[in-house]
Amino acid sequence: MTTSGAAGPIDLPRPTEPTDPAPAERADGGDTHVTLSLAPTPAVPIDLPTTAATAIDASASAPDIVFDVTDFAAYYGNFRAVRDIQMRIAKNRITAFIGPSGCGKSTLLRCFNRMNDLIPGTRVSGSIMFHGQDLYGPDVDAVAVRKRIGMVFQKPNPFPKSIYDNVAYGPRINGAKGNLDDLVEASLRRAAIWDEVKDKLKQPGTALSGGQQQRLCIARAIAVEPDVILMDEPCSALDPVATLRIEELMAELRETYTIVIVTHNMQQAARASDETVFLTMGDDRAGYIVEKGPTIDIFTRPANQLTEDYVSGRFG
């Protein structure tokens, strides 16, 4: 897969509403990940390095469409993990990926910010357009992509640093201007954890409870102002109370960000998402989309029998 970092800049159109941060991270194989840092997003559009100084017109995609996926497939070596992916993801919506284990939900999610580039032997075909820009175009720098599309992983993974330094890390290493204290406070407030940690910002982030750690990771993600937040089973390790708090937080963040979440929890998908994508796998073990639509339709009047069987618990 190609990542480049060459000559002229490409200006990706940014959303009209204010957006917020997310540090990038890395996958180290399957579904276990190690954090990557994300660079901060200034108040002006971020430039993606390219080999040609070609400006991208903001009108290239519909204003309410963030991702437009066409004929997309992802491979690990010779194994095709997902195939024939066609879908659009709308702005300021929560889209849930559901489906049986092994159908490629997490693989597909990680393709949206090119985290799979970090796994040797991976490759893709087709396209994922982000505001009209092909994320897998030969001139696009994958690191720059992750500045705009952040990620929160299945297991809370705070850095072995203070609560303050966890949130300040991404902006600090990328030379953020302005008052860092204000940025940390604003990020923690957006992640609905400020009141719980404001008096212990110098204590280790790892000393927090599991639910608090996950909200700290969300604060760390939004501290670099992404457009999109990807969440890979963010509540799987949390108790019901902490899970509900994360779901409430997602509903609040949707006002500013586009959120895409992978979940095995059918109730969570039904409660928390606006759109649901149901994937399953074929005889070749490659995942594919069976049905996508408004969540209420997927769970109450699905168009496909496979979808009805899955959401009703007949298989999976």
VENLIN-V966378 format. One record per backbone hydrogen bond with DSSP energy under -0.5 kcal/mol. NH is the residue of the N-H (numbers start at 1). CO is the residue of the C=O. If there is no record, write none. Layout:
nh->NH co->CO
nh->NH co->CO
This chain:
nh->3 co->1
nh->4 co->140
nh->10 co->48
nh->11 co->9
nh->12 co->10
nh->12 co->46
nh->20 co->226
nh->21 co->222
nh->21 co->225
nh->26 co->34
nh->27 co->115
nh->28 co->32
nh->34 co->26
nh->36 co->24
nh->42 co->40
nh->48 co->10
nh->49 co->47
nh->50 co->8
nh->54 co->52
nh->55 co->53
nh->56 co->11
nh->57 co->55
nh->60 co->57
nh->61 co->58
nh->65 co->62
nh->66 co->64
nh->66 co->89
nh->67 co->89
nh->68 co->129
nh->69 co->87
nh->70 co->127
nh->72 co->85
nh->73 co->125
nh->74 co->82
nh->75 co->123
nh->76 co->79
nh->77 co->75
nh->77 co->121
nh->79 co->76
nh->81 co->74
nh->81 co->79
nh->82 co->74
nh->83 co->287
nh->85 co->72
nh->86 co->84
nh->87 co->69
nh->89 co->67
nh->91 co->64
nh->93 co->90
nh->95 co->93
nh->95 co->259
nh->96 co->94
nh->96 co->275
nh->97 co->261
nh->98 co->96
nh->98 co->277
nh->100 co->279
nh->103 co->100
nh->108 co->104
nh->109 co->105
nh->110 co->106
nh->111 co->107
nh->111 co->108
nh->112 co->108
nh->112 co->109
nh->113 co->110
nh->115 co->110
nh->116 co->110
nh->117 co->114
nh->118 co->115
nh->119 co->116
nh->120 co->118
nh->122 co->119
nh->123 co->75
nh->125 co->73
nh->127 co->70
nh->129 co->68
nh->130 co->133
nh->131 co->66
nh->131 co->129
nh->133 co->130
nh->135 co->128
nh->135 co->133
nh->137 co->134
nh->140 co->137
nh->142 co->140
nh->145 co->141
nh->146 co->142
nh->147 co->143
nh->147 co->144
nh->148 co->144
nh->148 co->145
nh->149 co->145
nh->150 co->228
nh->151 co->23
nh->152 co->230
nh->156 co->154
nh->161 co->159
nh->163 co->203
nh->164 co->201
nh->166 co->162
nh->167 co->163
nh->168 co->164
nh->169 co->165
nh->171 co->167
nh->172 co->168
nh->173 co->169
nh->174 co->170
nh->175 co->172
nh->176 co->171
nh->180 co->178
nh->183 co->179
nh->184 co->180
nh->185 co->181
nh->186 co->182
nh->187 co->183
nh->188 co->184
nh->189 co->185
nh->190 co->186
nh->191 co->187
nh->192 co->189
nh->193 co->188
nh->194 co->188
nh->196 co->193
nh->197 co->193
nh->197 co->194
nh->198 co->194
nh->200 co->197
nh->203 co->200
nh->205 co->161
nh->207 co->204
nh->208 co->205
nh->213 co->209
nh->214 co->210
nh->215 co->211
nh->216 co->212
nh->217 co->213
nh->218 co->214
nh->219 co->215
nh->220 co->216
nh->221 co->217
nh->222 co->218
nh->223 co->219
nh->224 co->221
nh->225 co->222
nh->226 co->20
nh->227 co->148
nh->228 co->148
nh->229 co->258
nh->230 co->150
nh->231 co->260
nh->232 co->152
nh->233 co->231
nh->233 co->262
nh->236 co->233
nh->237 co->154
nh->238 co->235
nh->243 co->239
nh->244 co->240
nh->245 co->241
nh->246 co->242
nh->247 co->243
nh->248 co->244
nh->249 co->245
nh->250 co->246
nh->251 co->247
nh->252 co->248
nh->253 co->249
nh->254 co->250
nh->255 co->252
nh->256 co->253
nh->257 co->253
nh->258 co->227
nh->259 co->93
nh->260 co->229
nh->261 co->95
nh->262 co->231
nh->263 co->97
nh->266 co->264
nh->269 co->265
nh->270 co->266
nh->271 co->267
nh->272 co->268
nh->273 co->269
nh->274 co->94
nh->275 co->94
nh->276 co->293
nh->277 co->96
nh->278 co->276
nh->278 co->291
nh->279 co->98
nh->279 co->277
nh->280 co->288
nh->282 co->286
nh->285 co->282
nh->287 co->81
nh->288 co->280
nh->290 co->278
nh->291 co->278
nh->293 co->276
nh->295 co->274
nh->297 co->294
nh->298 co->294
nh->299 co->295
nh->300 co->296
nh->301 co->297
nh->308 co->304
nh->309 co->305
nh->310 co->306
nh->311 co->307
nh->312 co->308
nh->313 co->310
nh->314 co->309
nh->315 co->309
